[in-house]
Amino acid sequence: MRSANHVAAIGLVSILTFGGVGAITLSQPATANQGQAQQAGTFVGVDHPAEGKAHIVTNEGKNYLVFDDAFQSHEGPDLFVLLHRSEVPESYAETDYVNLGDLQKVNGMQVYEIPADVDPSTFKSAVVWCREFNVTFGYAPFQN
């Protein structure tokens, strides 16, 4: 049996793969399942190369951070995906960011659910960060 997050991920893949906002998911009728992109940015490498795009998407009342198929970075220890309050992240105090979890893979599309109590509009970039060495691999400043 497929989980709700799996179905939502399929929907987000559909949204991004087939032309962005308004594409439908495989699980629901079109009228009930249109996603809406809120913010997007292109990755900039810092201490390691990073490329591709990050999007914040709302689908069925939930917010997600989505890296596109072109996303690419390097392997590293202790890599996390963050939403950061600065366009160009320079510090990592706990009040500066929200941690969305471990980086799933170093290339390709991936989806991170944003907690319901987090307002994505208060963040200015998506970041791939190495916690162990406090190193920014790359960031994507959001353009509204």
N, C-alpha and C positions, 0 to 999 in steps of 0.2 A: 504494500500500500504506500502511495506517495504522500509525503508530508506536505503541509501547507507551504512551507518555505521552499520545497522543491518545485511546487506548482508556480509559486511566485517567481522563482528564478527562471523557469521556462518562459513565463510572461515577459520578464525583463530582457531575456535573450531575444525574444520576438520583437520587443520594442526597439532594441538597439540594432538588430540585424536587418530588420525590414523597414528602415527609414525613420526611426525616431518616434516622436510623440504620436500617439493615436493608433499605433499598431496593436493588434489583439493578441491575447494569450491563447494557448491551446486548450485551456480548461473551461472557459466561460464565454458567453456571447459577447460580441463586440461592444455592445452598449454598456456592459457592466465592468469592462476591463481595460479601459484606456489609461495608459500611463502618461505622466506629465513630467518632462524634464524641467528641473528648477534651476540648476547651476551646472556649469561645465568648465573644465580647464584642461590645458595640455601640459603633460609632465615636462619638467626641467630637471636634468641631472645635477646633482651637487657633488657629493663625494664619490659617486658611481654613476654610470650612464642610466638614464631613465627616459622612456618615451611612451607615447600613447596618450589617451584621453581618460579623464575621470568625469563621471556625471553623477549628480544627485537626482534620483528619479523617485516619484511618488507613484505607487501602484496599489490599488485596493486599500487606501488609507495608511499604508506603511511607506516609510522612506528607506531608500537603499543608496549606497555608494556603489557605482558600477565602473569597473575598469574595462575599456574596450578591447577588441581583439588585437589591436596594435600595441597594447601595453607590454613593456619589456624593461627589465632591470637585471641586476646581478644577484647571484646567490650570496647569502651572508647569514651570520648567526643572529638569532633573536630579532627577526624582522617583524614589524607590526605596521598595520594600516591605521592612520589617525585622521581625524578631522581637526584642523588647527585654526586658531583664531586670527592668525597673521597670514597675509598673502605669501610672504617669504619667511618661513619659520626659522627662527634663530635660537629660541630657547624652548625648553621642554618642562616647564613647571607644570604640575598637575592641573592648574587652572587654565593652561594654554591650549589644551587639546582634549579630545575624547578618543579613547582607544577602541577601535572596532574589531580588534582581534589580530591573530597571526596572519601574515601575508600567506595566501593560499598557494601561490606559485609565482615564479619570476617572469612568466610571460602568458599572454592570452587573457581572455575575458574572465572576470570574476566578480562576484556580487557579495556585498557586505550589508547586512541589515543594520540600520541606524536605530538605536533604542528609542522607544516611543516618547520618553521624557526628554529627548534631545531635540532642540530646534535647529535644523541644519542651516537656516538662514543666518545664524550667528557665527558661522565658520567661514573662513576665507580661502582655505586650501585643503586639498587631500595630500597626505604625506606617507611615504614609505620610510620608516625610521628603524635603525638598529639600536635597540635599548641598551644592549650590553656595552657598546662603545660610544653611545650617544652620538651617532652619526646619521645625518640625513642622506639617504640614498637618492631621493628625488621628491619633488612636490609638484602639484598641479594647482596653480592659483585660479580660483573660480572667476569666470566672467558671467555676469547675470544676463 
